[in-house]
Amino acid sequence: DPDAPTGAGFWHWTVYNIPPTTTSLPQGAGNAPGSLPMGAYGGATDFLDTGATGANGNYGGPCPPVADKPHRYIFT
């Protein structure tokens, strides 16, 4: 979220080592590490700092603050 007012954007979710054969993730995969494909693991996000998803830094969806301008989201 490069439009977040942090100076460095806002990281909503990071997952590493997703197998190239993976074509989808189950609903809730961001909140249950066991739902990720074998070998994949979640990385640190900015939610670790806010406590919005607990101390584990799980997925937090794109949703700009109320009354903020529209935000752009980058998926890679």
SVG drawing of the C-alpha trace seen along z (x, -y; Angstrom):
<svg xmlns="http://www.w3.org/2000/svg" viewBox="-15 -12 26 42">
<polyline fill="none" stroke="black" stroke-width="0.4" points="0.0,0.0 2.3,-2.8 -0.3,-5.4 -0.3,-4.7 1.0,-7.8 4.0,-6.0 6.7,-7.2 7.4,-3.6 3.9,-2.3 2.2,0.4 2.8,4.2 -0.5,6.1 0.8,9.6 4.0,11.4 4.3,15.1 7.5,16.7 8.3,20.0 4.9,20.5 5.4,23.5 5.1,22.5 2.4,25.1 0.1,23.3 -2.9,21.8 -4.9,20.7 -4.9,20.4 -7.8,21.5 -9.9,18.8 -8.2,18.0 -4.8,19.0 -3.4,15.7 -4.7,16.4 -3.6,20.0 0.0,20.9 -1.1,24.5 -3.3,23.5 -0.3,22.4 1.1,24.8 4.0,27.1 7.2,25.1 5.5,21.6 5.7,19.4 4.4,15.9 6.8,13.0 6.6,9.9 3.9,7.3 3.1,3.9 0.2,5.4 2.9,6.7 3.2,3.1 -0.5,2.2 -1.6,5.3 -4.6,5.4 -4.2,9.1 -2.3,10.1 1.4,10.6 1.6,13.0 1.4,10.5 -1.3,12.4 -3.1,11.1 -4.9,7.8 -7.0,6.8 -6.6,3.6 -8.9,0.9 -7.7,-2.7 -8.7,-4.6 -12.1,-6.3 -12.1,-9.7 -8.7,-8.9 -8.1,-9.2 -8.2,-5.9 -5.1,-3.8 -3.2,-1.8 -2.3,1.8 0.6,3.7 0.4,7.5 3.5,9.5"/>
</svg>
